[in-house]
Amino acid sequence: MALYAFVALKYTAPLERILQTVERHRAYLRELHAQGKMVASGPFVPREGGGLLLRIDDASEIAPLLAKDPYHLEGLCTDTIYVWDPGVGREGLDSLAKAP
């Protein structure tokens, strides 16, 4: 049974700098989504960071996935990771964004 990880990204650079990398970051997230590794993502309001909901088999998968993100590669954010094993609503999550 899959686990999930909620990753909270906190920008460490000004928003103007973040915006220079946002399209590369989003392209990488679209790849993760297509692979079934990411369920959803998006910026926080106010825009001081963002969140990723990852589908994982083991917590050891998280760091390698984040290491390839352009925001991490360029040192633009820090992250806080919460591994999550949902109970109520799991069926709905499990049905979202599965790899082809």
N, C-alpha and C positions, 0 to 999 in steps of 0.2 A: 504494500500500500504506500502510495506516495506521501511524502511530507511536503510542507510548504515553508517558504522563508519569506518574511517581510523584511525588505532592506530599506532603511531610511537613509537617504543621501542628504548630506548637509554641505552646501556650497562653501568653499574656502577661498573663492575668488569672486571679484565683483561680477554682477550679472552681465555686464557688457562683455567680459571675458568668457563667461559661460556660453553666451549666445554665439560666439565664434566657433564653438565645438558642438553645439546642440544637434546639428543635422547628422554628424558622424555618430554621436551618441544614440540618436533615435534609429539610425540605420542598423546599428549593432543590436538594439533592443528588438527591432523587427525580425532580425535573424533568430534571436532567442525565442521569440513568439512563434515563428514558423517551425522551429524545432520542438515546440511544446515545452520548452524550459521556462517560459515566462507566461503568466496568465494576464497580467495587466501592469501598466506603469503610468506615471504622470507626475506633473509638478505639484508641489504644495502651494497653498494659497495662505499667506503671501508667498511669493516665489523665492524661497530661501533654500530650496532643495527639492527633493522629490522622493517618490516611493516606487519600489518594484515588488511585485508578488511573484516569486519564483516557485516552480514545481520541481522538487528534487527527490532523489531516492535516498541520499545521505548528505549530511551537513558538510562533508568534505568536498562536495561539488561547488559550493558557493564561492569560495575564494578564487578558484581558477576562472569562473564565469565573470566575476567582478574585475579581475585583473586585466581582462581584455577590453573592458569598457573604456572608450576614449576619455571620459571624465576622470577615471582612475589613472589611465596611462599618462595623462597630462597634469596630474596632481591637483585637480580642480575641486575635489570633494573628499569628505570622510564618510564613513558609513557606520551604521548601527544595524546589526543583524539579529532578527528574532526568528528562530526556527519554530514552526507552528504545526501542530497536529490537530486540525479542526475536527470538531464533533458535529455540531448542528450545522447543516448546510454543505457538508462535505460532498454530497452527490452533485450539487450544482457546480462546485469548483472543479471536481474531477472531470466534468463534462466540457469544461472550457479549454480552449487552446491546446488540444492534444496534437502531437506531431502526426503528420500524414502517414 
